[in-house]
Amino acid sequence: MQAAPVRATAIPTLTDALRAVESLLMGSGQRTARRNAWTAVLEDRRRAKDRVEAQHVLEAVADRTS
């Protein structure tokens, strides 16, 4: 007697669930706008981090030359 094959079903993540709700509530244009806004936020954070690092380098160089 052979055992029946076991089928695994993926458990949706919270992100998957939120995206599903988002797709029901928002039109595709709104989703695109929201994602573009979030991408802009992440890019702004990256640039801010780069500015802070550059400032530290400039301060370190100024301390050595003075």
DSSP file with accessible surface (Angstrom, degrees, kcal/mol):
  #  RESIDUE AA STRUCTURE BP1 BP2  ACC     N-H-->O    O-->H-N    N-H-->O    O-->H-N    TCO  KAPPA ALPHA  PHI   PSI    X-CA   Y-CA   Z-CA
    1    1 A M              0   0  243      0, 0.0     2,-0.3     0, 0.0     0, 0.0   0.000 360.0 360.0 360.0 128.9    0.0    0.0    0.0
    2    2 A Q        -     0   0  190      1,-0.0     2,-0.2     3,-0.0     0, 0.0  -0.728 360.0-119.3 -95.5 142.4    1.4    3.4   -1.0
    3    3 A A        -     0   0   97     -2,-0.3     3,-0.1     1,-0.1    -1,-0.0  -0.489  35.3-103.1 -76.1 147.0    1.0    6.5    1.1
    4    4 A A        -     0   0   84     -2,-0.2    -1,-0.1     1,-0.1     2,-0.0  -0.437  44.9 -98.3 -67.6 142.5   -0.8    9.4   -0.5
    5    5 A P        -     0   0  111      0, 0.0     2,-0.5     0, 0.0    -1,-0.1  -0.376  35.1-127.5 -64.2 141.8    1.5   12.2   -1.7
    6    6 A V        -     0   0  141     -3,-0.1     2,-0.5    -2,-0.0    -3,-0.0  -0.778  20.0-155.7 -91.7 129.6    1.8   15.1    0.7
    7    7 A R        -     0   0  220     -2,-0.5     2,-0.4     2,-0.0     0, 0.0  -0.935   3.5-150.3-109.7 127.1    1.1   18.5   -0.8
    8    8 A A        -     0   0  101     -2,-0.5     2,-0.5     0, 0.0    -2,-0.0  -0.784   7.1-159.9 -95.1 133.1    2.6   21.5    0.8
    9    9 A T        -     0   0  122     -2,-0.4     2,-0.2     0, 0.0    -2,-0.0  -0.950  23.5-117.0-112.1 135.2    0.7   24.8    0.5
   10   10 A A        -     0   0   98     -2,-0.5     3,-0.0     1,-0.1     0, 0.0  -0.487  21.6-131.7 -71.1 135.3    2.5   28.0    1.0
   11   11 A I        -     0   0  150     -2,-0.2    -1,-0.1     1,-0.0     2,-0.0  -0.779  29.1-118.5 -85.7 123.5    1.4   30.1    4.0
   12   12 A P        -     0   0   92      0, 0.0     2,-0.1     0, 0.0    -1,-0.0  -0.367  25.8-129.5 -65.5 142.1    0.9   33.7    2.8
   13   13 A T     >  -     0   0   74      1,-0.1     4,-2.3    -2,-0.0     5,-0.2  -0.365  25.2-104.8 -81.8 169.2    3.1   36.2    4.5
   14   14 A L  H  > S+     0   0  132      1,-0.2     4,-2.8     2,-0.2     5,-0.2   0.903 123.7  54.7 -60.6 -39.4    1.8   39.4    6.0
   15   15 A T  H  > S+     0   0   75      1,-0.2     4,-2.6     2,-0.2    -1,-0.2   0.919 107.1  49.7 -61.1 -44.1    3.2   41.3    3.1
   16   16 A D  H  > S+     0   0   81      1,-0.2     4,-2.0     2,-0.2    -1,-0.2   0.918 111.7  48.9 -60.0 -42.5    1.3   39.0    0.7
   17   17 A A  H  X S+     0   0   48     -4,-2.3     4,-2.3     2,-0.2    -2,-0.2   0.920 111.2  49.1 -64.8 -42.7   -1.9   39.6    2.6
   18   18 A L  H  X S+     0   0  107     -4,-2.8     4,-2.8     1,-0.2    -1,-0.2   0.902 110.4  51.1 -65.4 -38.5   -1.5   43.4    2.7
   19   19 A R  H  X S+     0   0  133     -4,-2.6     4,-2.4    -5,-0.2    -1,-0.2   0.880 108.9  51.7 -65.6 -36.9   -0.8   43.4   -1.1
   20   20 A A  H  X S+     0   0   51     -4,-2.0     4,-1.5     2,-0.2    -2,-0.2   0.935 112.5  44.8 -64.4 -44.5   -4.0   41.4   -1.6
   21   21 A V  H  X S+     0   0   76     -4,-2.3     4,-2.2     1,-0.2     5,-0.2   0.924 112.1  53.6 -64.3 -42.3   -6.0   43.9    0.4
   22   22 A E  H  X S+     0   0   15     -4,-2.8     4,-2.8     1,-0.2    -2,-0.2   0.916 106.4  51.6 -58.7 -43.8   -4.3   46.8   -1.3
   23   23 A S  H  < S+     0   0   58     -4,-2.4    -1,-0.2     1,-0.2    -2,-0.2   0.834 111.3  48.4 -66.7 -29.1   -5.2   45.4   -4.8
   24   24 A L  H  < S+     0   0  149     -4,-1.5    -1,-0.2    -3,-0.2    -2,-0.2   0.877 119.1  37.4 -74.5 -36.9   -8.8   45.1   -3.7
   25   25 A L  H  < S+     0   0  136     -4,-2.2     2,-0.3    -5,-0.1    -2,-0.2   0.785 114.6  50.7 -87.9 -29.6   -9.1   48.6   -2.3
   26   26 A M  S  < S-     0   0   62     -4,-2.8     2,-0.1    -5,-0.2    -1,-0.0  -0.835  75.8-122.1-115.3 150.4   -6.9   50.6   -4.7
   27   27 A G     >  -     0   0   41     -2,-0.3     4,-2.1     1,-0.1     3,-0.2  -0.340  39.4-102.4 -76.3 167.0   -6.8   51.0   -8.4
   28   28 A S  H  > S+     0   0   80      1,-0.2     4,-2.5     2,-0.2     5,-0.2   0.857 121.2  57.0 -63.8 -33.2   -3.6   50.2  -10.2
   29   29 A G  H  > S+     0   0   50      1,-0.2     4,-2.4     2,-0.2    -1,-0.2   0.912 107.6  47.2 -64.0 -40.7   -2.8   53.9  -10.6
   30   30 A Q  H  > S+     0   0  119      2,-0.2     4,-2.5     1,-0.2    -1,-0.2   0.896 111.4  51.2 -67.4 -39.9   -3.0   54.5   -6.8
   31   31 A R  H  X S+     0   0   56     -4,-2.1     4,-2.6     2,-0.2     5,-0.2   0.933 111.0  48.2 -61.4 -45.2   -0.8   51.4   -6.1
   32   32 A T  H  X S+     0   0   76     -4,-2.5     4,-2.7     1,-0.2    -2,-0.2   0.931 111.8  49.4 -62.4 -43.4    1.8   52.6   -8.6
   33   33 A A  H  X S+     0   0   57     -4,-2.4     4,-2.4     2,-0.2    -1,-0.2   0.910 111.5  49.2 -62.5 -42.3    1.8   56.1   -7.0
   34   34 A R  H  X S+     0   0  124     -4,-2.5     4,-2.4     2,-0.2    -2,-0.2   0.931 112.9  46.4 -64.5 -43.4    2.2   54.6   -3.5
   35   35 A R  H  X S+     0   0   95     -4,-2.6     4,-2.5     1,-0.2    -2,-0.2   0.905 111.9  51.0 -67.0 -39.4    5.0   52.4   -4.6
   36   36 A N  H  X S+     0   0  101     -4,-2.7     4,-2.2    -5,-0.2    -1,-0.2   0.906 110.0  50.6 -63.4 -39.4    6.7   55.2   -6.4
   37   37 A A  H  X S+     0   0   56     -4,-2.4     4,-2.2     2,-0.2    -2,-0.2   0.919 110.6  48.6 -63.6 -42.2    6.4   57.4   -3.3
   38   38 A W  H  X S+     0   0  133     -4,-2.4     4,-2.5     2,-0.2    -2,-0.2   0.915 109.4  52.4 -65.9 -39.7    7.9   54.7   -1.1
   39   39 A T  H  X S+     0   0   90     -4,-2.5     4,-2.3     1,-0.2    -1,-0.2   0.915 109.0  50.7 -61.4 -39.9   10.8   54.3   -3.5
   40   40 A A  H  X S+     0   0   49     -4,-2.2     4,-2.6     2,-0.2    -1,-0.2   0.898 108.5  52.0 -64.2 -40.0   11.4   58.0   -3.3
   41   41 A V  H  X S+     0   0   52     -4,-2.2     4,-2.4     2,-0.2    -2,-0.2   0.938 110.4  47.8 -61.3 -46.2   11.4   57.8    0.5
   42   42 A L  H  X S+     0   0   78     -4,-2.5     4,-2.2     1,-0.2    -2,-0.2   0.907 111.9  49.8 -63.3 -39.4   14.0   55.0    0.4
   43   43 A E  H  X S+     0   0   72     -4,-2.3     4,-2.6     2,-0.2    -1,-0.2   0.909 109.4  51.5 -66.3 -40.5   16.1   57.0   -2.1
   44   44 A D  H  X S+     0   0   82     -4,-2.6     4,-2.4     1,-0.2    -2,-0.2   0.908 109.7  50.1 -61.4 -41.1   15.9   60.1    0.1
   45   45 A R  H  X S+     0   0  150     -4,-2.4     4,-2.3     2,-0.2    -1,-0.2   0.907 110.1  50.2 -64.5 -39.3   17.1   58.1    3.1
   46   46 A R  H  X S+     0   0  114     -4,-2.2     4,-2.4     1,-0.2    -2,-0.2   0.935 111.4  48.0 -65.0 -43.8   20.0   56.7    1.2
   47   47 A R  H  X S+     0   0  104     -4,-2.6     4,-2.4     1,-0.2    -2,-0.2   0.896 110.4  52.0 -64.2 -38.6   21.1   60.1    0.0
   48   48 A A  H  X S+     0   0   35     -4,-2.4     4,-2.2     2,-0.2    -1,-0.2   0.920 109.6  49.4 -63.1 -42.1   20.8   61.4    3.6
   49   49 A K  H  X S+     0   0  128     -4,-2.3     4,-2.5     1,-0.2    -2,-0.2   0.924 110.5  50.7 -62.7 -42.4   23.0   58.6    4.8
   50   50 A D  H  X S+     0   0   66     -4,-2.4     4,-2.6     1,-0.2    -2,-0.2   0.896 108.9  51.9 -62.3 -39.5   25.5   59.4    2.1
   51   51 A R  H  X S+     0   0  160     -4,-2.4     4,-2.4     2,-0.2    -1,-0.2   0.913 109.5  49.3 -63.1 -42.7   25.5   63.1    3.1
   52   52 A V  H  X S+     0   0   79     -4,-2.2     4,-2.2     2,-0.2    -2,-0.2   0.935 112.1  48.2 -63.1 -43.6   26.2   62.1    6.8
   53   53 A E  H  X S+     0   0   96     -4,-2.5     4,-2.1     1,-0.2    -2,-0.2   0.919 111.7  49.6 -63.7 -41.1   29.1   59.8    5.7
   54   54 A A  H  X S+     0   0   51     -4,-2.6     4,-2.7     1,-0.2    -1,-0.2   0.901 109.0  52.9 -64.1 -39.6   30.6   62.5    3.5
   55   55 A Q  H  X S+     0   0   99     -4,-2.4     4,-2.5     1,-0.2    -1,-0.2   0.915 107.9  50.9 -62.2 -41.4   30.3   65.1    6.3
   56   56 A H  H  X S+     0   0  111     -4,-2.2     4,-2.3     2,-0.2    -1,-0.2   0.911 110.7  48.8 -62.5 -41.7   32.2   62.7    8.6
   57   57 A V  H  X S+     0   0   90     -4,-2.1     4,-2.4     2,-0.2    -2,-0.2   0.938 111.8  48.7 -63.8 -45.7   35.0   62.3    6.0
   58   58 A L  H  X S+     0   0  110     -4,-2.7     4,-2.4     1,-0.2    -2,-0.2   0.901 112.0  48.9 -62.2 -40.3   35.2   66.0    5.5
   59   59 A E  H  X S+     0   0   92     -4,-2.5     4,-2.2     2,-0.2    -1,-0.2   0.899 110.4  51.2 -65.9 -39.3   35.4   66.7    9.3
   60   60 A A  H  X S+     0   0   42     -4,-2.3     4,-1.6     2,-0.2    -2,-0.2   0.916 111.8  47.0 -64.9 -41.1   38.1   64.0    9.7
   61   61 A V  H  X S+     0   0   76     -4,-2.4     4,-1.8     1,-0.2    -2,-0.2   0.916 111.3  51.2 -66.6 -41.9   40.2   65.5    6.9
   62   62 A A  H  X S+     0   0   48     -4,-2.4     4,-1.2     1,-0.2    -1,-0.2   0.887 107.9  52.9 -63.9 -36.7   39.8   69.0    8.4
   63   63 A D  H  < S+     0   0  121     -4,-2.2    -1,-0.2     1,-0.2    -2,-0.2   0.866 109.4  49.3 -66.9 -35.1   40.9   67.8   11.8
   64   64 A R  H  < S+     0   0  210     -4,-1.6    -1,-0.2     1,-0.2    -2,-0.2   0.841 112.0  47.1 -72.8 -33.3   44.1   66.3   10.3
   65   65 A T  H  <        0   0  115     -4,-1.8    -1,-0.2    -5,-0.1    -2,-0.2   0.665 360.0 360.0 -84.9 -15.7   45.1   69.4    8.4
   66   66 A S     <        0   0  127     -4,-1.2    -3,-0.0    -5,-0.2    -4,-0.0  -0.336 360.0 360.0 -94.6 360.0   44.5   71.9   11.2
